[in-house]
Amino acid sequence: MKVVKINTLYITLGQLLKMENLISSGGEAKYFLANNDVYVDGVLDNRRGRKLYADMIIKIANIEYVIKNA
């Protein structure tokens, strides 16, 4: 499980994809989410604006990410 540290109350799913180098620009988020299954706390979610708060678990391509406050 990879830990993603944030300095704000939340980040969006699109920001997470960019931070983890899964996409190179924010514009690619919609395409990425349309072609890949992303689970937020065990629920399939494809909204790039989905707010991710501390202690949420995101699963992308069998890799789990947990959001933590810095």
Steps between C-alpha positions, in 0.01 A plus 500: 500500500640837398453800727407830334561799726294815450529848652136593443166374628452291185626440147301393196530167328646679197769658719588159645542354152736784413695479828560128446607556137217290362413791269715788380233771494163564656335472161590132483304417816165457326648260244693306767191458719289388204747220423612388847312380807563721803357413839460753781444326834393186312248674271558541126534872424593679177451865600823695459368764741433245775631643825746277682546561872748362752477125567314424177630201304517518121570193286632546148631206292540279809706765682350652814561858604410645837460874552672646806537856629860622495 
